[in-house]
Amino acid sequence: MTHPTTDQPAPRPSGAIVPVLAFAGIVVAVMQTLLVPVIKDLPQLLHTAPSNATWVLTSTLLSGAVATPIMGRLGDLYGKRRMLLTSLAVMVVGALVSAVTSALLPMIVGRTLQGFAMGAIPLGIGLMRDMLPRERLGSAMALMSSSIGVGGGLALPAAALVAEHTNWHALFYGSAGLGALSIALTLLAVPESPMRAKGSFDLLGALGLSAGLVLLLLPITKGSDWGWSSGTTLGMFAASVVVLLLWGVLELRVSAPLVDLRTTARREVLLTNLASIMVGVSFYVVSLVLPQLLQLPTATGYGLGQSMVVAGLCVAPLGLTMMFTAPVYARLSARYGPKVTLIIGLLVIALGYGGGLGLMDAAWQTVVTSVVLGAGIGLAYSSLPALIVGAVPASETGAANGLNTLMRSIGTSVSSAVIGMVLANTANHVQGLAIPTMHGFRVSFLIATAAVALGLLLALFLPGRRPAARPQLRASSEEDANLERAEEVLRGFRGRVLAADGAPVARAKVTLIDRRGRQAGATLTEEDGSYTLAVPAEGPYVLAARAAGHAPVASSATHSGDDRPVDLDLSLPGEPVPVAEV
């Protein structure tokens, strides 16, 4: 069992924390699509067979999937900022390794290190939850979550421009420079969160999860090359099931698991993660289809004959629209809650793919499709961390969001494999070249629509807004925050933290712990020593308070729906404060 702790009050974050963390998310997301413009030329550039060249992309995907939940857990234990900087540093090293080689093996090593940085996104979301006031949290997490799509969308035209006019190794030098800039900005603008989960790192669990993910994702990404019915593919799928089942049994038995499967099995967490897979599938389809359609020659009768750079620019609105939907999400979520916002996002995605079936005849039509899909995917991606954060203790946000990000990666992996197979099986073969057909593109859009429909069904079964839901995820303005704070008094604990002389203690950390020993909430006291804490349900709790220069104190209290204050007196070190049950 892990228990949340903090040795000092949270420092006040600067106004730059949100753009700096979002920039870090965009930088690491760039790694996923960095080589898409030169993917067809990789065998020649690396002097290897096409089947070997695909490992340059597969290695990044696998390392990102493995690193995401692991770095999230390490961040919960040892500091999210520290692990964020570590992720970025590893990415920079990987980019420099790739920049100085044209050999296959060193390139795979470098790309593996670059994928390791994907853990930065859930770490950034965790830092935002720990550091930001509630009125800024909704839109900030939305922007951080959308950075996956923003980075991927913006990387396409930028990478195409670089690859078309310079040596392709400049892609890696540029990404290393962006990573170094992100490290410098993080050091300057992002303080470390004081929130920690006590316990040790589950090394055996990390190894088991890594092995299970590699065994699962490797045949998904390489199945088209190996054959879906081959012994290698089926054997690895079977092995992944066995390894992940054994890993699950292990995680249920250890006291400090890498992933708390009991929390993950909660309806809101489980359904959100499953819906995330569907959103990941829908996001990647447009990234695979539209660039190919735009670059196919007009002689095919349906290709749009655009250059690599123009094709990237036509798809770029996908990422830009995702970025600009963050404030829209904050308003919608503040009014209706993240569940409704997720449903709206999925409906907009369905509209984009449905309309896109008839909008493939001109470059401007692909721009319209990109804008609509970007808005829908942006709303959906923005809703996911709010749903996760609202359902797990604060000390587990890094690991929980890491697992959610992993689910999106699994979605994109499945999408890549399935759409690749569809386009290959429907292609026309001309002089030994496989040319995708319009039929294949439309079938791909229909598959994305089906994934969205399944995601919508899952979202409908998510719990709705309840009176005791965590309000900090929905406030989008100071006025909303004040209203939410007033409502908390009626549905949680309130009181004051006092020093030995009876003086109020400002910015003391007050933590709410449930009967299972898990954190159910945390806050800092106001200047007058007052605090309010929402409760997820009625029942017994422990209220713990600590502040610099004072001895910590813990007190038991029961919430039964009425409104009686609970004061915490730091003048009694080591002893519970006798309080009336609430």
SVG drawing of the C-alpha trace seen along z (x, -y; Angstrom):
<svg xmlns="http://www.w3.org/2000/svg" viewBox="-27 -36 55 57">
<polyline fill="none" stroke="black" stroke-width="0.4" points="0.0,0.0 1.3,-3.4 0.5,-6.6 0.7,-10.1 3.1,-12.5 4.7,-15.9 7.4,-17.4 6.6,-21.0 3.8,-23.1 3.5,-23.3 5.4,-26.3 3.4,-28.8 3.8,-28.1 4.6,-30.8 2.3,-31.8 4.6,-30.0 4.1,-26.5 1.2,-25.6 2.9,-26.7 6.2,-25.2 4.7,-21.8 2.5,-21.9 5.6,-22.7 7.4,-19.7 4.4,-17.5 4.4,-18.8 8.2,-18.2 8.0,-14.5 4.9,-13.9 6.9,-15.1 9.1,-12.0 6.2,-9.8 5.7,-11.4 9.2,-12.8 10.1,-10.3 6.7,-10.0 7.8,-12.2 10.8,-10.1 9.3,-6.7 9.3,-5.4 13.0,-6.3 14.2,-4.7 15.4,-1.4 17.6,-3.4 18.8,-5.9 19.8,-3.1 21.0,-0.7 18.7,2.1 15.6,4.1 12.2,2.5 11.2,5.0 14.2,4.0 13.7,0.3 10.3,0.5 12.0,1.2 13.1,-2.5 9.4,-3.4 8.4,-0.3 11.2,-0.8 9.9,-4.3 6.4,-3.0 7.5,-0.1 9.7,-2.2 7.1,-4.9 4.5,-2.3 6.8,-0.7 8.1,-4.0 4.8,-5.8 3.4,-3.9 6.8,-3.3 7.8,-7.0 4.4,-7.9 5.0,-5.7 8.5,-6.9 7.2,-10.4 4.7,-9.6 7.5,-8.2 10.5,-10.5 9.2,-13.7 7.3,-14.4 9.5,-17.3 12.6,-15.1 11.3,-12.3 10.1,-14.8 13.6,-16.2 15.0,-12.7 12.6,-11.8 13.6,-14.9 17.3,-14.3 17.0,-10.7 15.2,-12.0 17.9,-14.5 20.6,-11.8 18.6,-9.5 18.1,-12.3 21.9,-13.0 22.6,-9.3 20.3,-9.1 21.7,-12.4 25.2,-11.0 24.5,-7.7 23.1,-6.1 23.5,-2.6 20.4,-0.6 21.3,0.7 22.5,-2.7 19.5,-4.4 17.2,-1.9 18.9,-2.6 18.5,-6.3 14.9,-6.0 14.2,-3.8 15.7,-6.4 13.5,-9.1 10.3,-7.1 11.2,-6.9 10.2,-10.5 6.5,-9.8 6.3,-9.5 6.6,-13.3 2.9,-13.8 1.3,-12.0 4.1,-13.5 3.1,-17.0 -0.6,-16.3 0.3,-15.1 2.4,-18.3 -0.6,-20.4 -2.9,-18.7 -0.5,-19.1 0.5,-22.7 -2.3,-24.6 -5.3,-26.3 -8.6,-24.7 -9.7,-27.5 -6.8,-26.9 -6.6,-23.1 -9.3,-22.1 -8.0,-24.0 -4.3,-23.3 -4.8,-19.5 -6.8,-19.7 -3.9,-21.5 -1.4,-19.0 -3.4,-16.0 -4.0,-17.4 -0.2,-17.9 0.0,-14.4 -2.0,-15.3 -0.7,-18.8 2.9,-17.6 2.1,-14.9 0.1,-17.2 2.6,-20.1 5.6,-17.7 4.3,-16.6 4.7,-19.8 7.8,-20.9 9.5,-17.5 8.5,-17.5 10.0,-20.9 13.3,-20.0 13.5,-16.6 12.8,-18.2 15.4,-21.0 18.1,-19.7 19.8,-16.5 17.4,-14.2 19.7,-14.1 18.7,-17.7 15.4,-16.3 17.2,-14.8 19.5,-17.8 16.3,-20.0 14.5,-17.7 17.5,-17.6 17.6,-21.4 13.9,-21.5 14.4,-18.9 17.3,-21.0 15.1,-24.1 12.3,-22.3 14.7,-21.2 16.0,-24.7 12.4,-26.1 11.3,-23.4 14.3,-24.2 13.4,-27.9 9.6,-27.8 8.4,-24.5 8.8,-23.8 8.9,-20.3 5.7,-19.0 5.8,-18.1 3.3,-15.3 4.8,-11.9 3.5,-8.3 5.4,-6.4 6.6,-2.9 9.2,-1.3 9.3,-0.9 7.9,2.3 10.8,3.5 9.3,7.0 6.0,5.4 7.8,3.1 9.7,5.9 6.5,8.0 4.5,5.1 7.3,4.3 7.5,7.9 3.8,8.1 3.5,4.9 6.4,5.8 4.8,9.3 1.4,7.6 2.5,4.6 5.2,6.2 3.0,8.6 0.4,5.8 2.9,3.6 4.8,6.3 1.9,8.6 1.6,7.5 5.2,8.4 5.2,11.6 1.7,12.7 -1.3,12.6 -1.7,16.3 2.1,17.1 3.4,19.0 5.5,16.0 2.5,13.6 0.1,16.0 2.7,17.3 3.6,13.7 -0.1,12.9 -0.6,16.0 2.6,15.2 1.4,11.7 -1.8,12.9 0.0,15.3 2.6,12.7 0.0,10.0 -2.2,12.4 0.7,13.4 1.7,9.7 -1.9,8.9 -1.8,11.6 1.6,10.2 0.3,6.6 -2.7,7.7 -0.4,9.2 2.3,6.6 1.8,3.8 3.1,1.0 2.2,2.1 3.4,0.3 -0.3,0.1 -3.1,0.3 -5.3,2.7 -8.1,2.3 -8.3,-1.4 -7.9,-0.7 -10.9,1.7 -13.2,-1.0 -15.9,-1.7 -15.0,-5.3 -11.3,-4.4 -11.8,-1.2 -14.3,-2.7 -12.2,-5.8 -9.2,-3.7 -11.2,-1.6 -12.6,-4.7 -9.1,-6.1 -8.1,-3.1 -11.0,-4.0 -9.9,-7.7 -6.4,-6.6 -7.6,-4.5 -9.6,-7.3 -6.8,-9.8 -4.3,-7.8 -6.5,-6.9 -6.6,-10.5 -2.8,-10.7 -2.3,-7.6 -4.9,-8.3 -4.9,-12.0 -1.1,-12.4 -1.2,-9.5 -4.3,-10.7 -2.8,-14.2 0.5,-12.9 -0.8,-10.3 -0.5,-11.6 -3.6,-12.9 -3.0,-10.2 -4.6,-7.7 -7.9,-9.5 -8.3,-10.2 -4.9,-11.3 -4.5,-15.0 -0.9,-15.4 0.4,-17.6 4.0,-17.8 5.2,-16.4 5.2,-19.9 1.7,-20.9 0.3,-17.5 1.8,-18.2 0.3,-21.7 -3.2,-20.4 -3.0,-18.0 -1.5,-20.5 -4.9,-22.0 -5.6,-18.8 -3.0,-19.6 -3.7,-23.3 -7.4,-22.8 -6.7,-20.4 -4.6,-23.1 -7.3,-25.7 -10.0,-23.5 -8.5,-23.5 -10.3,-26.7 -13.5,-25.5 -13.2,-22.2 -12.7,-24.1 -16.0,-26.0 -18.0,-22.9 -16.5,-20.8 -17.2,-23.5 -20.8,-23.5 -21.6,-19.9 -18.6,-17.8 -15.9,-15.8 -18.2,-12.9 -20.5,-15.1 -17.5,-16.8 -16.0,-13.4 -19.4,-12.4 -19.5,-15.7 -15.9,-15.1 -16.7,-11.6 -19.8,-12.9 -17.7,-15.5 -15.2,-12.9 -17.9,-10.7 -19.2,-13.8 -15.7,-14.4 -15.2,-10.9 -18.7,-10.6 -18.4,-13.9 -14.9,-13.0 -16.2,-10.0 -17.5,-12.6 -14.7,-15.2 -11.8,-13.6 -11.8,-15.4 -9.7,-18.5 -7.0,-19.6 -9.3,-22.2 -11.7,-19.4 -9.0,-17.5 -8.3,-20.7 -12.0,-20.9 -11.9,-17.3 -8.7,-17.9 -10.3,-20.9 -13.5,-19.0 -11.5,-15.9 -9.0,-18.1 -11.9,-19.7 -13.4,-16.4 -10.2,-14.6 -9.1,-17.7 -12.3,-17.6 -12.0,-13.9 -8.3,-13.9 -8.9,-16.9 -11.7,-15.0 -9.6,-11.9 -7.2,-13.2 -10.0,-15.0 -12.0,-11.7 -8.9,-9.8 -7.7,-12.5 -11.3,-12.7 -11.3,-9.0 -7.9,-8.3 -6.0,-9.6 -3.7,-12.5 -0.7,-10.3 -1.5,-8.0 -2.1,-10.6 1.2,-10.0 0.8,-6.2 -2.9,-6.5 -2.4,-9.0 0.6,-7.0 -1.7,-4.0 -4.3,-6.2 -1.6,-7.5 -0.6,-3.9 -4.1,-3.0 -4.1,-5.7 -0.7,-4.4 -2.3,-0.9 -5.1,-2.5 -2.7,-4.1 -0.8,-0.8 -3.9,1.1 -5.0,-1.6 -1.6,-1.5 -1.7,2.3 -5.4,2.5 -5.3,-0.4 -2.0,0.7 -3.5,4.1 -6.7,2.6 -4.7,0.3 -2.4,3.2 -5.2,5.6 -7.2,3.1 -4.2,1.6 -3.7,1.8 -0.3,3.3 1.3,1.4 4.8,2.5 5.5,4.0 4.3,0.9 1.3,1.1 -0.9,-2.0 -3.6,-2.6 -7.1,-2.9 -10.0,-5.2 -11.9,-2.2 -9.2,-1.5 -9.3,-5.1 -13.0,-5.0 -13.0,-1.6 -10.3,-3.1 -12.7,-6.0 -15.5,-3.6 -13.3,-1.6 -12.5,-4.9 -16.2,-5.7 -16.9,-2.2 -14.2,-2.8 -15.8,-6.1 -19.2,-4.5 -17.8,-1.9 -16.0,-4.7 -19.3,-6.6 -21.1,-3.5 -18.4,-3.1 -18.6,-6.8 -22.4,-6.6 -21.8,-4.1 -19.4,-6.4 -20.8,-7.7 -22.4,-11.1 -21.8,-14.2 -22.5,-13.6 -22.9,-16.1 -19.7,-14.9 -17.6,-14.9 -14.3,-16.7 -15.1,-20.3 -11.6,-21.5 -11.7,-19.7 -14.7,-21.8 -14.0,-25.3 -12.9,-27.5 -12.9,-31.0 -12.4,-32.6 -16.2,-33.1 -16.8,-29.4 -14.1,-28.5 -15.6,-30.6 -19.0,-29.0 -17.5,-25.5 -15.7,-26.3 -18.9,-27.5 -20.6,-24.3 -17.8,-22.2 -18.7,-23.3 -21.9,-21.5 -20.4,-18.2 -17.1,-17.7 -14.9,-18.8 -14.0,-22.4 -12.2,-24.0 -9.0,-25.8 -5.4,-24.8 -4.0,-26.6 -0.6,-27.0 0.4,-26.6 -0.7,-30.1 -4.0,-29.8 -2.8,-31.8 -4.0,-30.5 -1.4,-28.7 -1.4,-29.7 -0.5,-27.3 -0.5,-24.3 -1.0,-21.0 -4.3,-19.2 -4.7,-15.7 -7.8,-13.5 -7.2,-9.8 -10.0,-7.2 -10.5,-4.0 -8.3,-2.0 -5.3,-4.3 -5.5,-6.1 -5.5,-9.8 -9.0,-11.0 -8.1,-14.7 -5.6,-17.4 -5.5,-21.2 -3.6,-24.1 -5.0,-26.4 -5.9,-30.0 -4.3,-33.0 -6.7,-32.8 -5.9,-29.1 -9.2,-27.9 -9.5,-24.9 -12.3,-23.0 -12.1,-19.4 -14.7,-17.6 -15.4,-14.0 -16.1,-11.2 -18.6,-9.5 -19.9,-9.6 -18.0,-7.6 -14.8,-7.6 -11.7,-9.5 -8.4,-10.7 -7.5,-14.4 -3.7,-15.0 -2.1,-18.5 1.5,-19.6 3.4,-22.8 7.0,-24.0 8.1,-24.7 5.3,-22.8 4.8,-19.2 2.4,-17.2 -1.0,-16.1 -3.7,-13.6 -7.3,-13.3 -10.1,-10.9 -13.4,-12.2 -16.6,-10.9 -18.6,-12.7 -22.3,-12.0 -23.8,-14.8 -24.1,-17.6 -21.9,-20.7 -19.6,-20.7 -16.1,-22.2 -13.0,-20.2 -10.1,-22.3 -6.6,-20.8 -4.2,-22.1 -0.6,-21.8 0.3,-22.5 -0.1,-18.9 2.7,-17.0 2.3,-13.3 -1.2,-13.3 -4.6,-13.2 -6.7,-16.3 -10.0,-15.3 -12.7,-16.5 -16.4,-15.8 -17.4,-13.5 -18.8,-15.3"/>
</svg>
